[in-house]
Amino acid sequence: MPHRLILLNGNLHTLDSAQPRATAIVLRDDEILYVGDDATAQTFREHDSESIDLQNKLTLPAFTDAHLHFTGFAQTLENVNLVGCRSLEEAVERVRERVAQTPRDVLIWGGGWNETEWSNPAFPDKRALDSVAPNNPVILTRKDGHSVWLNSRALQNANISRETLSPDGGVIDHDGDGEPSGILRENAIELLGSSVGAFAADIRKETLLRAIQHAHATGITTVHSIEGANALRAFQKLRAQNKLSLRVVHTIPAEKIELAANIGIMRGFGDAWLKLQAIKIFADGSLGSHTAELREPFLDTPDNRGVATTTSEAMLHQARQACEAGMDVWIHAIGDYAITRVLDVFEKLRAEGFHDAIFRVEHVQHLHPSDVNRFRELNVIASMQPIHQPSDMFVADALLGRERAAWTYAFKSLQDAGATLAFGSDAPVEKMDPLLGIHAAVTRQNVESIPENGWYPEQRISVMDAVRAFTLGAATASGDMRRAGSLTIGKRADVIVLSQNIFEIPPLEILNTNVVYTMSGGKIVHGM
């Protein structure tokens, strides 16, 4: 690769307020050397330089996916994929096909099922899996990651029986006979132990590299990955071999904060390609699994207000430990009551003097209007995934009612209140593709342009605001504002070129836009 990469004749939207537009940019290794006009850029030419004519195509800072589970996505490339199934029978048939290729007693793991998309939208049970997999344990994660579907063999292997009690913050579903039905929710998933499925499966280098190439093809050069030790180990192996072309900001599970603090880990531990930044805490579950913690009950289960997977006292204790150790705090909160509890924790920590820590609420899915201004007042990042909105909109209406659902994915209200938005995909829950997320945030429609005027269209934001959330907002959310998020001299050499100008085309055409080039660290990692 050339020492200098000179990009000419482009339509640069830099996201740098001091120099918002340009036609050329010069990259030297992992640094932006120059941003400006073509003639001046040509003066930076050296013997090892390469020039590319961008043909006036839109050029932007590369995208960051600010919330996903990257190695979990990588594993979906190899495991049973139930995304898109339209019936229980279709899902079971995919399992049957894998059983035919799998030796007896070997675990079959997969996920992506979503019963709300099935012809009969009811939670499945073990019997359906038993019919096709009597001799293999089967563990299938729901699309949202907050429920798993097991067969009898998997339940037996985990020693889960009718006498097994649901753990705090978790639910074991039972059938009419009082036997485990095959569905575990939230903390009950931990009963499977750390040696099952995604929690322990070795992540093959080839699979991880394939997933990284997929990310680059969508314009992503940085991810904020919410995962554990196996993922961190896999990334470290690639970094040691100088094969990590994706920048990874990694979290530490909340239960490991004391260990991390004792050995001296602080935010930013690592380098420009792989660093530890924050602890991740779960306040509640998910809407689809009926475990989001709500102020008022779900409409279809009047006695259910969701699940508090972590108490406020435990959250405060863990978050304070992180702050004292010099780490940031990211807390998952879907339901309006969970979001309030998280903001209460952050308010106490700010009052205690922890002003430098970056606090994030992950998802901010169903917001109560009384909490909107608190994000700005407490300097809390709203880490959201707009691509969830097309999937969840009708489910939210059904489970919450339209008055409450109107505050679901409240992008515009939060932005107008002065909150910083950072966007991601939550892959493998949704597709890892920022352009799909931008389309969703701008239109609040699905890919079929439904509903006609957008779902609660008052919460739509502009294309520029959505792009900013995948760039500058995401950089702010990981403490990288000085080195990332805009095409600015001295920042990292992460650049993308798009096939269409998404600021000028009809929003529907964003779905037909491709990434022509992706540059990560000054090298072309997608295109040509």
Backbone torsions as a table, in degrees:
resi	resn	phi	psi	omega
1	MET	NA	148.0	-178.3
2	PRO	-69.6	154.7	176.9
3	HIS	-70.4	-35.2	178.3
4	ARG	-125.7	138.4	178.0
5	LEU	-120.0	119.3	-176.2
6	ILE	-110.1	115.9	-178.6
7	LEU	-104.4	120.0	-172.8
8	LEU	-119.7	162.8	173.4
9	ASN	55.6	43.8	179.8
10	GLY	-106.4	170.8	174.1
11	ASN	-115.0	81.9	-173.2
12	LEU	-84.4	122.5	165.9
13	HIS	-105.2	103.9	-167.1
14	THR	-80.6	-21.6	-170.5
15	LEU	62.1	18.0	173.9
16	ASP	-104.5	113.2	-175.5
17	SER	-62.4	-23.6	179.3
18	ALA	-76.4	-22.3	-179.9
19	GLN	-153.0	76.0	-170.4
20	PRO	-69.4	-25.9	-176.1
21	ARG	-129.5	150.5	177.3
22	ALA	-162.3	171.6	176.9
23	THR	-116.7	-13.3	-175.5
24	ALA	-142.6	154.5	177.0
25	ILE	-147.5	142.2	179.4
26	VAL	-117.8	126.6	179.4
27	LEU	-109.9	131.3	175.4
28	ARG	-123.2	110.5	-173.6
29	ASP	50.9	-125.8	-176.4
30	ASP	-101.8	43.9	-179.4
31	GLU	-147.2	141.4	172.7
32	ILE	-81.3	118.1	-175.0
33	LEU	-91.6	-33.0	-176.6
34	TYR	-155.7	143.5	171.7
35	VAL	-134.9	125.5	-179.7
36	GLY	170.8	-128.8	-174.9
37	ASP	-100.4	163.5	-175.5
38	ASP	-63.4	-43.7	-175.0
39	ALA	-61.8	-44.7	179.7
40	THR	-68.4	-38.6	179.1
41	ALA	-59.2	-35.7	-179.6
42	GLN	-63.4	-25.5	-179.5
43	THR	-71.7	-11.3	178.6
44	PHE	-88.4	2.9	-177.1
45	ARG	-65.7	135.2	174.0
46	GLU	-130.3	-179.3	-174.2
47	HIS	-63.3	-27.5	-177.5
48	ASP	-105.1	19.0	-179.1
49	SER	-82.6	152.0	171.9
50	GLU	-128.2	136.6	179.7
51	SER	-111.2	144.8	176.2
52	ILE	-129.8	128.9	174.1
53	ASP	-83.9	114.0	-177.0
54	LEU	-81.5	-4.8	175.3
55	GLN	54.2	39.7	175.9
56	ASN	62.9	23.3	179.8
57	LYS	-80.2	151.9	-179.7
58	LEU	-62.5	127.4	-178.5
59	THR	-123.9	130.5	-172.3
60	LEU	-135.0	162.7	164.6
61	PRO	-60.1	143.9	-178.8
62	ALA	-61.5	155.8	-178.2
63	PHE	-80.3	150.1	168.6
64	THR	-115.5	133.2	170.0
65	ASP	-94.6	107.8	-169.0
66	ALA	-84.4	2.2	175.4
67	HIS	-163.9	109.1	173.2
68	LEU	-158.0	-179.0	178.6
69	HIS	-126.5	85.9	-161.4
70	PHE	-66.8	-47.0	-179.7
71	THR	-70.6	-26.1	172.1
72	GLY	-62.4	-41.1	174.3
73	PHE	-62.7	-43.9	-179.2
74	ALA	-57.6	-40.7	-178.3
75	GLN	-68.3	-24.7	176.8
76	THR	-65.6	-18.5	178.0
77	LEU	-71.7	-16.1	-177.9
78	GLU	-116.1	-26.4	-172.0
79	ASN	-95.5	176.9	-178.6
80	VAL	-64.2	122.1	-176.4
81	ASN	-107.2	114.6	-177.6
82	LEU	-102.8	9.0	177.5
83	VAL	-63.4	134.3	176.7
84	GLY	90.0	-5.6	177.5
85	CYS	-63.4	136.3	-177.3
86	ARG	-106.5	4.8	178.0
87	SER	-160.0	161.0	173.5
88	LEU	-59.2	-40.5	-177.3
89	GLU	-63.0	-38.7	178.8
90	GLU	-65.9	-40.8	178.5
91	ALA	-63.8	-44.6	-179.7
92	VAL	-64.5	-35.5	179.5
93	GLU	-64.6	-37.7	177.4
94	ARG	-65.3	-36.4	176.1
95	VAL	-66.8	-41.7	179.7
96	ARG	-57.7	-42.0	179.8
97	GLU	-62.3	-38.5	179.7
98	ARG	-72.2	-37.3	178.4
99	VAL	-57.7	-39.3	-178.6
100	ALA	-64.1	-19.1	-177.9
101	GLN	-105.7	3.2	-170.2
102	THR	-119.3	131.8	177.3
103	PRO	-61.5	154.3	176.8
104	ARG	-54.7	141.6	175.8
105	ASP	77.1	-7.0	-179.3
106	VAL	-84.0	134.6	-178.8
107	LEU	-61.2	136.4	170.6
108	ILE	-110.3	119.9	-175.9
109	TRP	-124.7	143.9	178.8
110	GLY	-172.2	-163.1	-179.2
111	GLY	174.4	-170.9	179.0
112	GLY	100.2	1.4	-179.5
113	TRP	-71.7	147.0	179.5
114	ASN	-144.8	100.2	-173.4
115	GLU	-62.4	-21.4	179.6
116	THR	-69.1	-16.8	178.9
117	GLU	-95.2	-1.7	-177.5
118	TRP	-84.1	157.6	178.2
119	SER	-61.0	-32.3	172.3
120	ASN	-117.2	94.1	-170.0
121	PRO	-76.8	70.9	177.6
122	ALA	-128.1	150.2	177.2
123	PHE	-61.1	139.1	179.8
124	PRO	-78.6	176.3	175.7
125	ASP	-138.7	178.3	-173.8
126	LYS	-64.8	-28.8	-174.0
127	ARG	-61.0	-38.8	-179.5
128	ALA	-62.0	-39.1	178.4
129	LEU	-75.2	-36.7	179.7
130	ASP	-58.5	-32.4	-176.2
131	SER	-66.6	-25.0	-178.6
132	VAL	-114.7	-14.4	-177.0
133	ALA	-138.0	68.3	-179.8
134	PRO	-75.3	-19.5	-172.1
135	ASN	-116.4	3.1	177.5
136	ASN	-123.9	132.9	170.3
137	PRO	-65.4	136.5	-179.4
138	VAL	-125.9	127.0	177.9
139	ILE	-129.9	119.2	-175.3
140	LEU	-126.7	119.0	-177.3
141	THR	-84.5	134.3	175.1
142	ARG	-63.0	159.4	-176.9
143	LYS	-52.3	-37.7	-176.7
144	ASP	-83.4	-8.0	179.2
145	GLY	79.2	5.1	-174.6
146	HIS	-106.7	0.1	173.8
147	SER	-141.6	150.4	172.7
148	VAL	-128.6	151.2	-178.3
149	TRP	-115.4	122.0	-175.0
150	LEU	-120.4	155.6	168.2
151	ASN	-94.4	178.3	-176.9
152	SER	-62.8	-38.8	-178.8
153	ARG	-62.0	-40.8	178.9
154	ALA	-67.7	-38.4	176.3
155	LEU	-62.6	-43.3	178.9
156	GLN	-62.9	-44.0	-179.6
157	ASN	-61.2	-31.3	180.0
158	ALA	-91.1	3.5	180.0
159	ASN	57.6	39.7	177.1
160	ILE	-100.0	117.6	-178.2
161	SER	-132.6	-175.1	-179.6
162	ARG	-65.4	-20.0	178.9
163	GLU	-85.0	-12.6	-177.2
164	THR	-71.2	126.9	-179.7
165	LEU	-86.1	144.6	174.6
166	SER	-66.5	132.6	179.1
167	PRO	-74.2	165.1	175.2
168	ASP	-57.0	132.3	179.1
169	GLY	74.7	15.6	-179.9
170	GLY	-141.6	164.1	-177.6
171	VAL	-138.6	129.4	168.2
172	ILE	-102.1	115.9	178.1
173	ASP	-74.4	146.0	178.6
174	HIS	-125.2	152.0	177.2
175	ASP	-88.9	-173.3	-176.5
176	GLY	-65.7	-18.8	178.3
177	ASP	-93.0	2.2	-179.8
178	GLY	84.9	6.0	178.3
179	GLU	-89.8	151.9	174.6
180	PRO	-55.9	129.9	-174.9
181	SER	-78.6	-20.3	-175.0
182	GLY	111.8	2.0	177.9
183	ILE	-112.8	125.0	172.2
184	LEU	-115.6	139.2	-179.0
185	ARG	-124.2	143.6	174.7
186	GLU	51.1	-127.9	-172.3
187	ASN	-64.2	-15.5	175.4
188	ALA	-64.7	-22.5	178.2
189	ILE	-61.9	-28.3	-179.8
190	GLU	-64.5	-17.2	177.1
191	LEU	-64.7	-17.5	177.5
192	LEU	-74.7	-13.4	178.7
193	GLY	81.7	-179.5	-176.5
194	SER	-95.2	10.1	-176.6
195	SER	-113.9	20.6	-174.1
196	VAL	-119.8	136.1	169.7
197	GLY	52.7	-133.2	-173.4
198	ALA	-64.7	-21.5	-176.2
199	PHE	-70.2	-22.1	-174.4
200	ALA	-135.4	-11.4	-175.8
201	ALA	-60.6	132.3	174.7
202	ASP	-63.6	138.5	-178.7
203	ILE	-100.0	109.7	-176.3
204	ARG	-67.4	139.5	-178.8
205	LYS	-56.5	-42.5	-177.8
206	GLU	-62.6	-38.3	179.0
207	THR	-67.8	-42.0	-179.8
208	LEU	-66.0	-41.1	178.3
209	LEU	-64.3	-37.8	177.2
210	ARG	-63.0	-41.4	178.9
211	ALA	-66.2	-37.2	178.4
212	ILE	-64.2	-41.1	177.3
213	GLN	-63.3	-36.5	176.1
214	HIS	-62.0	-43.1	179.1
215	ALA	-60.9	-45.6	-179.3
216	HIS	-62.9	-35.3	179.7
217	ALA	-66.2	-19.4	176.7
218	THR	-99.9	7.4	176.9
219	GLY	89.1	11.1	-177.2
220	ILE	-94.0	129.3	173.2
221	THR	-120.1	-9.5	-180.0
222	THR	-138.0	140.5	174.9
223	VAL	-132.7	148.3	169.4
224	HIS	-104.6	103.1	-170.1
225	SER	-100.1	124.0	-176.8
226	ILE	-98.0	85.9	-174.2
227	GLU	-148.3	-173.2	-173.9
228	GLY	-116.0	-153.1	-169.4
229	ALA	-63.5	-41.9	-177.5
230	ASN	-63.7	-39.8	177.6
231	ALA	-65.0	-46.4	-179.9
232	LEU	-60.2	-40.2	178.7
233	ARG	-63.3	-42.3	-179.9
234	ALA	-64.0	-42.1	178.0
235	PHE	-65.4	-40.2	179.4
236	GLN	-61.2	-38.2	179.6
237	LYS	-63.1	-43.5	177.6
238	LEU	-64.9	-40.6	-179.9
239	ARG	-63.5	-40.1	-180.0
240	ALA	-64.5	-27.9	179.0
241	GLN	-92.9	6.4	-179.5
242	ASN	58.4	36.7	-179.0
243	LYS	-116.8	10.7	-179.0
244	LEU	-93.9	99.9	179.1
245	SER	-96.0	3.1	177.9
246	LEU	-110.8	128.5	176.5
247	ARG	-78.6	130.9	-174.4
248	VAL	-122.6	119.7	170.5
249	VAL	-100.8	118.6	-168.9
250	HIS	-113.7	148.7	177.3
251	THR	-102.2	167.2	173.2
252	ILE	-115.9	129.9	177.9
253	PRO	-58.0	144.9	-174.7
254	ALA	-55.9	-36.5	-177.2
255	GLU	-69.1	-9.3	179.7
256	LYS	-102.8	6.0	-174.4
257	ILE	-63.4	-39.4	-179.0
258	GLU	-64.0	-42.2	177.4
259	LEU	-62.7	-45.9	-179.9
260	ALA	-61.6	-42.3	179.6
261	ALA	-65.4	-39.6	-177.3
262	ASN	-66.2	-29.3	179.3
263	ILE	-96.3	4.1	169.3
264	GLY	89.3	17.8	179.3
265	ILE	-73.1	132.4	176.5
266	MET	-125.3	166.5	177.7
267	ARG	-56.0	138.9	179.0
268	GLY	88.8	2.1	179.4
269	PHE	-63.2	119.8	-176.9
270	GLY	133.5	-142.4	-179.6
271	ASP	-143.3	-165.1	-175.6
272	ALA	-67.8	-13.0	-176.7
273	TRP	-107.4	-28.8	-179.0
274	LEU	-149.5	117.7	-179.9
275	LYS	-143.3	152.5	172.7
276	LEU	-93.4	138.4	-171.9
277	GLN	-131.4	-38.6	-167.3
278	ALA	-152.8	166.0	167.2
279	ILE	-99.1	153.2	179.2
280	LYS	-116.1	126.8	178.7
281	ILE	-120.1	144.6	174.2
282	PHE	-103.5	122.8	175.6
283	ALA	-89.8	-33.7	-178.6
284	ASP	-153.0	-163.0	-176.3
285	GLY	-105.7	-124.8	-176.1
286	SER	-137.7	161.3	179.7
287	LEU	-67.5	-48.1	-176.3
288	GLY	-62.3	-33.1	177.9
289	SER	-86.6	4.4	-179.4
290	HIS	60.4	33.5	-179.7
291	THR	-122.4	2.7	171.7
292	ALA	-64.2	136.3	-175.8
293	GLU	-86.4	115.2	-171.1
294	LEU	-113.6	155.3	173.0
295	ARG	-71.6	-36.1	178.9
296	GLU	-121.3	155.8	-174.2
297	PRO	-66.6	160.7	167.4
298	PHE	-61.9	142.2	-176.9
299	LEU	-65.8	-32.9	-176.9
300	ASP	-89.3	-8.3	175.7
301	THR	-137.7	83.3	-170.8
302	PRO	-60.9	-15.6	178.8
303	ASP	-98.2	10.5	-174.1
304	ASN	-120.5	117.7	174.3
305	ARG	-109.6	16.4	177.9
306	GLY	93.8	-166.4	-173.5
307	VAL	-129.4	128.6	170.5
308	ALA	-88.6	100.1	-176.1
309	THR	-73.0	-22.4	174.3
310	THR	-137.3	131.5	179.0
311	THR	-69.6	160.1	178.4
312	SER	-61.8	-37.7	179.6
313	GLU	-64.2	-43.2	179.3
314	ALA	-67.3	-39.7	177.5
315	MET	-60.6	-46.5	-179.1
316	LEU	-61.6	-42.7	-179.8
317	HIS	-62.7	-47.3	-178.5
318	GLN	-67.5	-42.2	-179.6
319	ALA	-65.9	-39.2	177.8
320	ARG	-64.5	-41.3	176.4
321	GLN	-57.9	-42.1	179.7
322	ALA	-64.2	-45.3	-180.0
323	CYS	-62.1	-43.5	179.6
324	GLU	-64.4	-29.5	179.3
325	ALA	-84.3	-6.5	-179.7
326	GLY	85.9	31.8	178.0
327	MET	-118.8	157.1	177.4
328	ASP	-84.2	169.5	-175.5
329	VAL	-131.0	120.3	176.4
330	TRP	-117.4	124.3	-175.7
331	ILE	-124.7	124.5	176.4
332	HIS	-71.0	125.6	175.4
333	ALA	-149.9	120.2	-178.6
334	ILE	-102.2	-49.9	-175.8
335	GLY	-81.0	158.9	-175.7
336	ASP	-65.8	-32.7	178.0
337	TYR	-73.8	-37.1	176.8
338	ALA	-63.2	-41.7	178.8
339	ILE	-61.7	-42.2	177.9
340	THR	-61.7	-43.7	179.4
341	ARG	-61.8	-40.0	179.8
342	VAL	-66.2	-45.0	178.4
343	LEU	-62.7	-34.2	175.5
344	ASP	-62.2	-41.7	177.0
345	VAL	-62.4	-46.3	-179.0
346	PHE	-64.6	-36.3	178.9
347	GLU	-62.9	-41.7	178.6
348	LYS	-64.4	-39.9	-178.4
349	LEU	-70.7	-37.8	175.4
350	ARG	-62.7	-40.4	179.4
351	ALA	-65.1	-26.9	178.2
352	GLU	-81.5	-2.5	174.5
353	GLY	103.2	7.8	179.6
354	PHE	-87.0	77.0	-174.7
355	HIS	-90.3	-22.0	-176.2
356	ASP	-86.5	-21.0	-178.0
357	ALA	-65.9	139.8	174.1
358	ILE	-87.8	119.0	178.0
359	PHE	-105.1	133.5	179.5
360	ARG	-131.6	140.0	166.5
361	VAL	-102.0	119.2	-178.7
362	GLU	-86.6	122.2	175.8
363	HIS	97.3	-54.5	-179.7
364	VAL	44.8	50.2	-170.3
365	GLN	-75.0	-59.3	-176.9
366	HIS	-112.7	103.2	-169.8
367	LEU	-100.5	141.8	170.7
368	HIS	-90.7	135.0	-174.9
369	PRO	-56.6	-26.1	-179.7
370	SER	-68.4	-14.0	-178.1
371	ASP	-99.5	-4.1	-173.8
372	VAL	-59.4	-50.9	-176.0
373	ASN	-70.0	-19.2	-177.1
374	ARG	-66.3	-27.0	179.0
375	PHE	-61.9	-44.9	177.2
376	ARG	-70.9	-44.7	-175.9
377	GLU	-60.7	-35.8	-177.2
378	LEU	-99.2	1.6	-177.8
379	ASN	54.5	59.1	-179.4
380	VAL	-113.5	129.6	178.6
381	ILE	-75.1	135.4	171.8
382	ALA	-95.0	98.1	-179.1
383	SER	-90.5	105.5	-168.9
384	MET	-125.7	162.1	-178.8
385	GLN	-127.9	91.4	-174.5
386	PRO	-61.5	-24.0	-179.7
387	ILE	-66.4	-18.0	173.8
388	HIS	-66.4	-31.6	-170.3
389	GLN	-58.4	-47.2	178.4
390	PRO	-62.2	-30.9	179.9
391	SER	-75.1	-34.2	-169.5
392	ASP	-99.6	-9.8	-166.7
393	MET	-60.7	-46.0	-177.1
394	PHE	-77.0	-29.1	174.0
395	VAL	-64.9	-42.8	179.0
396	ALA	-62.6	-42.7	177.8
397	ASP	-59.6	-42.5	-176.6
398	ALA	-71.1	-37.8	-174.2
399	LEU	-88.2	-24.5	-175.3
400	LEU	-114.1	-25.4	-171.3
401	GLY	87.5	153.4	-170.3
402	ARG	-67.0	-32.9	-179.0
403	GLU	-63.4	-42.4	179.2
404	ARG	-79.2	-38.1	-177.8
405	ALA	-65.3	-22.0	179.8
406	ALA	-61.0	-17.8	179.2
407	TRP	-103.4	22.4	177.5
408	THR	-93.6	129.2	-174.7
409	TYR	54.0	58.3	-174.5
410	ALA	-84.1	64.3	-175.9
411	PHE	-57.5	-51.0	-173.6
412	LYS	-67.9	-41.0	179.9
413	SER	-62.2	-43.7	178.6
414	LEU	-65.4	-43.0	179.8
415	GLN	-63.6	-45.2	179.8
416	ASP	-63.8	-27.1	179.0
417	ALA	-80.6	-4.8	177.2
418	GLY	96.1	10.9	178.0
419	ALA	-76.2	149.8	172.1
420	THR	-86.8	125.8	177.3
421	LEU	-98.6	134.5	173.3
422	ALA	-126.6	124.2	-172.5
423	PHE	-105.9	145.9	174.5
424	GLY	-146.8	-164.7	-175.6
425	SER	-120.0	-22.5	-172.4
426	ASP	63.9	22.9	176.8
427	ALA	-54.5	141.8	9.3
428	PRO	-87.8	10.4	177.6
429	VAL	-61.0	-43.2	175.1
430	GLU	-125.8	174.4	179.6
431	LYS	-69.3	140.1	177.1
432	MET	-86.1	91.9	-177.6
433	ASP	-161.0	102.3	-178.0
434	PRO	-58.4	-31.6	179.8
435	LEU	-64.6	-35.1	173.9
436	LEU	-65.4	-39.4	177.7
437	GLY	-65.7	-40.3	178.0
438	ILE	-62.9	-45.4	178.2
439	HIS	-57.5	-45.2	-178.4
440	ALA	-64.3	-41.7	-178.6
441	ALA	-68.3	-32.7	-176.4
442	VAL	-82.4	-36.5	-175.3
443	THR	-104.5	-27.0	-170.6
444	ARG	51.2	42.9	175.7
445	GLN	-129.4	163.3	170.9
446	ASN	-86.6	-176.3	-174.4
447	VAL	-71.1	-12.4	174.6
448	GLU	-92.7	11.2	-179.8
449	SER	62.1	36.2	177.5
450	ILE	-113.2	136.1	-5.5
451	PRO	-74.4	165.0	-168.5
452	GLU	-55.7	-45.8	-176.8
453	ASN	-102.9	8.1	-177.8
454	GLY	95.5	151.0	-178.6
455	TRP	-85.6	113.5	-171.9
456	TYR	48.2	66.9	-171.0
457	PRO	-61.3	-17.6	178.4
458	GLU	-63.5	-13.5	179.8
459	GLN	-97.6	8.2	175.9
460	ARG	-69.5	150.6	174.2
461	ILE	-125.2	170.1	-177.8
462	SER	-77.9	164.4	176.9
463	VAL	-60.7	-43.2	-179.9
464	MET	-62.2	-41.1	179.3
465	ASP	-64.5	-38.1	178.4
466	ALA	-68.2	-42.3	176.5
467	VAL	-60.8	-41.8	-179.7
468	ARG	-61.4	-35.9	180.0
469	ALA	-69.4	-26.8	176.6
470	PHE	-88.7	-0.4	-177.2
471	THR	-130.3	-85.9	-178.4
472	LEU	-62.2	-42.5	-179.9
473	GLY	-62.2	-43.1	179.0
474	ALA	-66.4	-37.4	177.5
475	ALA	-64.4	-40.5	176.7
476	THR	-61.9	-38.5	-176.2
477	ALA	-69.5	-14.7	177.8
478	SER	-118.4	12.7	178.5
479	GLY	71.5	25.0	-175.0
480	ASP	-109.6	19.9	-175.4
481	MET	-57.4	-33.2	-177.4
482	ARG	-72.5	-21.6	-174.6
483	ARG	-121.4	-3.9	-172.6
484	ALA	-148.8	166.9	171.8
485	GLY	100.6	-15.8	179.0
486	SER	-149.5	162.5	176.3
487	LEU	-90.1	87.5	-174.0
488	THR	-130.7	138.3	178.7
489	ILE	-53.9	130.8	179.6
490	GLY	96.3	-15.8	178.0
491	LYS	-84.1	172.0	-177.0
492	ARG	-66.4	151.5	-173.2
493	ALA	-88.8	65.6	178.6
494	ASP	-115.2	112.7	-169.5
495	VAL	-139.3	145.6	172.3
496	ILE	-129.8	153.2	176.7
497	VAL	-125.5	128.7	-176.3
498	LEU	-105.6	155.0	-177.4
499	SER	-74.7	-23.0	179.8
500	GLN	-135.3	157.1	176.8
501	ASN	-84.8	97.6	-174.4
502	ILE	-67.7	-11.7	177.2
503	PHE	-81.8	-14.3	-174.5
504	GLU	-116.5	-25.7	-176.6
505	ILE	-79.8	160.3	173.3
506	PRO	-58.0	143.0	-175.6
507	PRO	-53.4	-34.4	-179.8
508	LEU	-60.9	-30.8	-178.2
509	GLU	-71.9	-12.8	175.5
510	ILE	-58.5	-33.3	-180.0
511	LEU	-66.2	-21.2	-179.6
512	ASN	-102.6	15.6	179.8
513	THR	-94.4	138.2	-179.6
514	ASN	-115.5	158.5	172.9
515	VAL	-89.7	117.1	-178.0
516	VAL	-81.1	-46.3	178.4
517	TYR	-134.8	144.8	166.1
518	THR	-129.3	126.4	175.3
519	MET	-112.5	126.0	177.7
520	SER	-123.8	122.8	-177.9
521	GLY	61.8	30.8	178.3
522	GLY	80.8	2.2	179.4
523	LYS	-113.0	145.3	176.8
524	ILE	-77.1	115.2	-179.2
525	VAL	-109.1	-9.1	173.8
526	HIS	-149.4	133.6	-179.7
527	GLY	111.6	169.3	-177.8
528	MET	58.5	NA	NA
